[in-house]
Amino acid sequence: MSSYPPYGPGSVGYRIDEAIERIQLELRHATAYVNTAVIPQVRSESISALRTVADSLRKFADRLDKQPGNPPAQPPQPPEAPSS
């Protein structure tokens, strides 16, 4: 009984195996590229963006504190424990 698909040089099974090997090789290259180039760049840009947002929020909070008629911000008080 013959195997399906036929296997041997130039056969469908052989070409499928070659294609799988090429796909696995390309996936390894893509993974290496993402790990060495993309992730560090995204991390760097994310840190920069977070610092920019934090600075903007600090400036906005300072403006809110300086508006006339606003009492100074008070830290939240812890809830009181119910008495039994």
HELIX and SHEET records of a PDB file:
HELIX    1   1 VAL A   12  TYR A   33  1                                  22    
HELIX    2   2 VAL A   34  VAL A   38  3                                   5    
HELIX    3   3 ILE A   39  LYS A   66  1                                  28    
END                                                                             
